[in-house]
Amino acid sequence: MKKLRYLAITVGALLLVLLSNLYLQWSQNNHSLDLALKFAFSWHMEKFFLGGVVLLALLVFLSAIIGSFGMGAVLYTLFIGILGYADYLKMTMRQEPIYPDDLKMVTNLGMMKDLIGLPQFILLLVVIVAVITGVVFVFWKSLKKPKKSQLLRVAFLVFSGGLLLYASNFNSSSNLLRKGYDRTALWIPYSQKMNYYNVGFVGGFLYNLKVEAMEKPAGYSESAVKKITEKYQSEADKANETLADEEVPNIVYVMSESFSDPNRLNGVEVSRDPLKDYYQVANQTYSGQMLSQNYGGGTANIEFEALTGFSMELLNAQMTTPYTLLVPKLEKLPSLVSLLTKQGYETTAIHPYDTSMYKRKDVYKILGFDTFLDQDTMKHRDKLQNNPYISDAAAYEEVLDQLDSDTPQMVHLVTMQTHMPYNGKYDNIAYQVTASGNTDSIKNYVQDVAYASQALKDFTEALTKLSRRTLVVFWGDHLPGIYSDETQAANTGTALHETEFLLFDSKGQLKTKAQNQITSPFYFAPTLLEQSGQSTTGFYQLLLDLQKVLPAFEKNMYYQNGQWQETVSLGDQEELYQDYQMIQYDILAGKQYSLQTTFFEREAS
């Protein structure tokens, strides 16, 4: 009887692993059973088998901890079920798979509710509570099993745990599991979506486990860094000599959630211009399009680039979210915030949501913010109609309160009003939309950005009444992930990665009022200082020089000589790119030699 029982458990375990592996592949392939079966049994059988070994180790590990294969299988099935569903949702909304780091977001219940809807959320919570209750009960009973069973349990626990630990070091050059994948795998670092397609969900997931932030540039050393810092610091000093002393201005960053112009997309027609108020401001100042790393998401990565001046393009592909994977490990990280703090600014971050998203509470401390205001600590919390998020107008009121000070202020606002989901936000929509797919979501989104556009215009008008000059950088972080496959196919290249941005000066004293500029977020700070006649730093001078030859870039998207390209070739300007790479490595993964100089500091203007 025991032999039959063990045989049944073994067969059951293998069958469960097979089905769960297929399910993950099915989720990754937009619920295409045909593609999932071809991946498993035709195109990539070896990689499918290797992924199954990892899943089997996970199943055994859970069962050994609980002391029951049955309850271990239930917990395993729940975990894999949620993981696959989350991957499907993320692929649908952002064209991006689930990464290991995304698992940290599971504690953000508010975000989960917004993503899947209240009924499904409540059902999921009930199932999770029921399974956890069962796990605790069975685990307690398992402690009373005989000694022989306990020894066998410990053996399985140690063996499976060891396998999982070994698998977690997947990116080690000596890892045998990685070598097994490398026999047939075609890794595509610049496209994680294709990476998961080519190597399978499990392989793609393992590929994105712990890894160094950047590859070490050739010739990296203290002397090489010193040579670079001296070169661009000398340029910065010369540029600063020509500047006149001026009042120290307020500086405001506004990263507007999903703010973009739907009229710029092929296949989308809007009856009126929802960004009319935005363009009334943008057409009178320095403005254009910003290159966003992702479609449908990636807010924290764009924020990282804008505040630090460092590019995601230079990071290893597995460094998917620096805010959670990298920044908390750093004691010092130079940024616009730390720069202005040293000059006597009070610095405030405002995010009308909770503090758990992307570890912002910890990250903002490292970046140097004095204060962080969230949805619970803000004074102004008004919302529009059925919109669950604090409105942009209320958020701008919070900013204006901060600017009412005798001390120069640096305020960084990350808005939430235009965050998904969009259906049902507004009862009265003043726009008609023609597009394929879910037009209700698009119509609500259009109304959303219209309100955001109006709030921005009102905010800039209020700034002109302040006695202290105030400089603003406003940009959309990414497009919303609401457009159909047909619409996405009609907008190739960078069309789904270009959002709106502008620089605004309450005194109207920017050097140029050039529109249709193309930029990347890591250029915002040096561009703002240059356009407003403020002194610069050696690091920002390096960025300004690089911007002249490469105005915008992300992985596989490079804007050079007025054209978008999939690769970059700078010719005799290649040294600029290499210098930037060296400094970024030095700060994010190296010895931070450049922090021993004044390379990231500036004189008061």
N, C-alpha and C positions, 0 to 999 in steps of 0.2 A: 504493500500500500504506500509506504514512504517513497519507494522508487517511482511509482506512478505519480505521486504528488509532486515530487521534485521535477519529473519530466514535464508535467502539466505547467508548473511554474516557469520552467525554462522556455517551453514553447510559447507560453503566454507572454513572457518578457520579450522574446525575439519578435513576436507578432506586434506587440505594442510599440516597440522601437521602430519597426518597419513602417507601421501606419503613421506614427507621429513624425517620422522623418519625411514621409510623403506629404503629410499635412503642412509642415513647415515650408516645403518646396512649393506646394499648391498655393499657400498664402503669399509667398514671395513672387509667384508668377501670375498674380492677379486672378486667382481662382481658376487657373487653366489646368484641368486634370491631365490633358494631353501632354502639356509641357512638363508637368511634374513626373509623369510616367516615363517620358522619353529621357529626362535627365537621369532618373534612377536606374533604368534598365536598358538604355541604349547609348546615350551620349557620354554620361559621366558615372558609370557604375562604380568605379574604384573610389571616387570621391564620395559618392553616396554611402558606400560601405564604411569608409573612414568616419564619416559623420555619424553613422549608426553606432560605431564603437563608443564614441564620446557620449551619445545619448544613453546607451546601455549602461555605461559607468555611472551616469547621473541617476538612472532608475535604481540601480543596485545601491548606490550611496543613500538615497532617500529611504529605500526600503530597510536598509541596515540600521539607519538612525531610528526609524520608527519601530522597528522590530516586527514588521509585517509586510509581506510582499503586496497583499491586497490593498492596504491603506497607502503604501508607498506608490503603487500604481495610480491610485486616485489622485494623490497630491501631484505626482508627475504629470498626469493627464491634464489637471487644472493649470499647472504652470505652462506646459507646452501650448495648451489651448489659448491662454491669454497672450502668450508670446507671439503665436502665429497671427492672432487677430490684430494685435498691436502693430505687427509688421505690415499686415495688409492695409490698415488704416494709414500708417505713415507713408507707405508707398503710394497710396491713392492721393493723399493730401500734399505730400512733399517730394514724391519721386525719389525717396531715400529710404533705405532699410533701417531696421532696428539695430542699434549698436549696444555693446555691453554697458556702456555708460548710461544709456537710456533707462536701464533698470532702476537707477537711483530715483527716477521720477515717479516710481510706483506709490510713494508716500504722499504725493500731491493729489489728494482726493478731489479737490475742486477742479483741477484741470481735467482729470479723468471723467468727471461728471459732464463737463462741458463738451468733451470730445465724443462721448458715446450716447449722451442723452440720459435724462433722469431715470426712466423706467429700466433701461438696460443696466444702468449703474447700480440701482437698488437690487436688481436680480443678481448681479455679479457679487455684490457685497454679501447677500444672503448665502450664496453658494460658497464663497470664501470662508465665511464664519462657520458654516456647517462642516466644511472639510477640516478646518483648523481644530474645531471641537472634536471631530472624529480622530484626528491625528493625536491630540493630547490624550484622549481616552485610551486609544490603542497602545500608545507609548507607555502609559502608566501600567497597563496590563502586561506589556512585554517584559517589564522588569522582574516579573514573577516567574519567568520561564526558567527551566533547568539550566545548570551550568554549561552543559555541552552545547545547548542552543545559543547561549550567550557568547561562548568562545567562537562558534561559527559566525555569529553575527559580527563580532569584533573583527574577525578575519576579513569578512566581506567589506566592512566599513573601511578598514585600513587599505585594502587593495583598491577599492573603487575610489576612495579619497585620494590615494596616491596617483591614480591615473588622471583624475580631474586636475590635481595640482600640476602634474606634468603637462597636461594639455593647456593649462593657463599660461605656460611659458612658450606658447606656440611660435612666437617671433624670434626665439633664440636660434642661432645658426646651427646648433647641434641637435635641435629637437627632432626626434624621429618621426613624429606625427606630421610636422611641417614638411619634412623630407618626403614623406609618403604623398602628401598633396602636391609637392613640387614636381613629382614625376610626370604629372599630366596637367597640372593647373596653369592657367594663364591669368596671373594676377593683374588687375587693372586699377592701380592706385588712384588715378584721377577720376574714376567713376565707380563709386561704391555700389551703385545700382547694378552695373554690369559685372562688378566683382562678385556679388552674391549670385547673380545669374550663372556665372561661369564656374564657380567652385561650390555652389550650394549654400543654403542658409547657414549650416553649421560651420563650414569652412570660412565663409565671410565673417561670421560672428567671431570665430577664433582669431582671424586675421586682425581684428580690431581690438584685441586685448592689449595689455600694457606694452608700450613701445617708447623709444626715445622721441622727444619732441621734434628733433631735426637731425639730419645727417651732418656730421662735422665737416665743414668746408676744408678743402685742401689748404694747408699752410696756416691753419688757425694757431695763433700763439699770442702772448701778451704784446710782443713787439709788433706783430701784424696789426693788432687792434689799435695800438698806439699810433701807428702810422696813419691809419684811417681817421681816427678821431682828430688828430692834428691837422690833417688836410682839410676836412670840412669845417672844423672850428675856425680855422684861418679865414675861410670863405665867409662864414657867418659873421665874424668880427668885422670884416670889411663892409658887409652889407649893413650892419648895425651902425656903422660910423655915419652914414648918411641920414639917419632918422632923427627927427626933431622930438624933443620931450613933449609928451602929451599926457592927458589924464588917463589913468588906468581904467579901462572899460570893464563892464560886466561881460561875461562870456556865457552863452546859453547853448547847450546842445539839446536838440529835440530829435529823438529817433522815433518816428511815427510808425506804429505797427501796420504793416501790410499796405502802406500808402503808395499807390501807383496810379497811373492813368490808364483806365481800361480802353480808352479810345485809341491807344497806340497799338492795340493788338489786332491782328488780322482775324476776321471772323466774329468780332464783337462790335456791335453797333449800339450806341447809347443816344437816346433822343435829344439830350441836351448835354452841356459840358459840366460834369459834376465838379471839376477842378477850376471852375471859373474864378473863384476867389483866390485860389492858390496862384494862378497865372497872373492875376492882377499885381501880386507881390513879386513873383518870380521874374516877370518880364521887365521889371524895373531894377533888377539887381543881377549879381553873378549867380547863374543857375544852369541847370542841365540835367543829365542823367548820371546816376551812380550805378556801378556794376556790383550786383549782389552775388555773393557766393552761391546761394541756393535758390531754388524755387519753392515757395510754400512754407518756408521755415528757415531756421538758422539765425534767429535774432541775436543770440548771445555772441555768435562768431563775428557778425557785423559790428556789434558793440565793442567787442574786443579789438577789432582792427581800428575803429574810429578813436578809441580812447588811448591806445598804446602806440599807434603808428606802425604796428607790425602786421605782416601779411600772412593770411592762412595759406597762400599759395606755396610758401616756403616750408611749411610744416609737413611732417610725414602724414601720409593719407590717413593713418590710424588715429592721429591727433584730431579727432572729430569735433571736440568741444573743449577748447583751452580753459574755459571758465571752470569746468569741473575736473578735467584731467591734469591740468598744468598749473594754473595760477595759484591754487591753494598750497602748492608745494614750494612756492617761491617766497622768500623773505622780503625781497625788494623787487619791484617792477616799475620802472620809470613810465610815466604817462603824462598826459596833459594835466591831469589832476595833481600829481605830485609836483609838476613844474610850477603850476599856479599857486599851490599851497606855500611853496618856498618864497613866493613873491607877496605873501600877505593876503591872499584871497581866502575867503570862506568858501568851502566846497560842499555842495549838497547833491545827492542823487535822489530822484523821485521816480517811483514806479507804482502806479495805482493797482497793484495786485499784491500777492503775498511774497514774503522774502525767501521762500525756499527754491524758487525757480532758478536753476543754474547756479546755485550757491551764491547768489548775488550778495547776501549779507556778508559773507566771508571775503568774497572777491573785492567788494567795494572798499573794505578796510585795507586790503593789500594795495589797491590802487591809490589810496590816500584820501578818500572822502571823509569829511568831518561828520556828516550827517546823512542818514538814509531814511527817507520818508516813504512808507508804503500805504496800502489801502486802510490800514488800521490807525496810522498815525497822521494821515493827512487831515487837514481841516475841511477842505472842499471835496465832497464826494458825490455830487449830483450825477444822475444818469439820464440818458435819453430814452424815453418811451419804454420799450421792452428790453433794451440793451442791458445785459447783466454787468457790464463793465463801467467804471467811472469815466465820464465823458472827457474829451480833450479840453473843452471849455473850462471844466472844473480843474483839470490838471494845470492849465495855464494860469488860473487864478492862484494856485499854489506856488507856481514859479514867481508870479508878481509879488506875492507876499515875501518871498525870499529876497527879491531885488530891492525891497523897501528897507535899505540899510545904508549906513555911512561907509561901510567896508565893501570893497569890490567883491563881487560874487561870481562863482563859477557854479552853474546849475546844469545838471544832466538829467533830462526827462526822457523816460521810456514810456510811451503811451500804451493804452489798452483798449480804447473805445472801438477800434477797427479790427480787433482780434476775432478770429473764428470762434464758434460757428455763427453764420450770418442769418440763416432762415428765421423768420419771425421777429427780427429785431425791431422793425418799424411797421406801423399800421398804415401810414400814409407815405407812399413813395412817389416822388415827383418826377421819376424817370422811367422811360420805357427801354427795355433791353431786348436786342435780337442776338441770340447766340445759341450754339448747341449745348446740350447738357442741362444742368440745373439752373434755369434762369431765375428762379426765386432767390437762390443764394447770391447770384450776381447782382440782381436788382437791390437787394438789401445791402450788399457791399458797396454798390454805387452810391446809395443814399448815405452810407457810413462815411465814405471819403468826401462826399459833398459837405457833410457836417464838419468833418475834420478840416477841410479846406477853409470853410467859413471861420472856424475857431482860430486857425492860424492867422488869417487876415486880421481878425479882431485883436489878437495878441500883439502882432507887429504894430498896429495902430496905438495900442496902449503903451508900447515901449517908447514910442516917439515923445511921449509926455513925461518920461523920466528925465531927471536932471543929469544922471550919469549916462554916458554913451554905453550902449549895449549891443554886443555883436552876437549873432545867432547863426548856428549851422542847423538846418532842418533837412531831414532825409527820410525816405521810406526804407525799411530794412529789407523787404523782399515782396514779391507779388503774393497774393493769396492763392492757396492751393485749391481753387474752386473751378478751374477751367477744365473742360472736357478733353479727352484724348484727341479729339478732332481739332479743337482749338490749339492745343499744345503742338500738334503736328504742323499746323499752319504757321507757327511762330518759332522757327528754328533759330539756331545761332544764339545770340544773346538777348533776343526779344523778351524772353521770360525771366531775364536776370537784370533788367534795367528799370530802376525806380527813379523817382524825382528827388532832386536836392536843390537847395539854394543857400546862399549866404546873405545875411541881412544886417545892415548897420542902421541903428536908430537915428544916427546923424547924417546918413546918406553919404559917407565919406570913403567908400571903398574905391580902390584904384580903378577898377573896371566894372562895367555892367554887362559883361559878355554872357549871352545865353547859349544854350546848346553845347555846353561844356560836357566832356566825358571824364569821369574820375572814379577813383576807388576810395572807400572810406578811410583808409590809412593815410590819405593825403589831406584830409579835412583840416587838421590842426595847422600844419605849415602853410596851407593855402589861406586859411583865415588870417593868420598873423601877417602874412605877406600882403594880402589884399587890404588889410586895415592899417597898414603902416606900423605894425608892432615889431619889436626886436625878435630875432629868431635864435635858434640853437644850432649847434653843430649837427645834431641828428636831424633836425628839421631841414637844414640846408642840404643834407644828403638826399632827403626825400624830394625836395624841390628840384634838385638836379636830375634825379631819376624820373620825376614826373614829366620833365621836358621831352624825354625820349620814349617813355612808356607811361602814358597818362592814366591807364587803367589796366589791371590784370588780376585774374584769378586762374585757378588750374584750368588749362585747356581753353582759356579765353584771354587774349592779349590784344590790346588796342595800340597799334603802332602805325605811324605815318597815315593817320586818318582812316585806318581799316582794321577790322577785327580778324584775328588769325588764331589758329589752334596751337601754334608753336611760336616761339619768339627767337629772334636773331638780332642782336644789338650791334654786331660788328665791332667797331673800335670803341663803342660805348659799353661793352660788356663788363668792363671794370666797375662801372657804377652799380650794376646789378649784383656783382660779386661782393662789393663793399657793403651793400645793404644786407646781403645774406650773412656776411661775417658778423656784423653788428647784431643782427637778430639772433643768430646762434649764440653769440657771447652772452646775451641777456637771458634767453629762454632755456638754453641747454648747456652753456659753457661756464666759464669762471667769473663772468661779469667784470672783466677787466675795465670796460668802458665806464663803469660806475665810479671808478676811482678818479675820474676826470670830471670836468664841467661840461662834458659833451651833451648832456640832457638838460642843461640849465641855460638861463639867459639873463642878461642884464635888464633891469626895468627900463621901459621905454620912456 
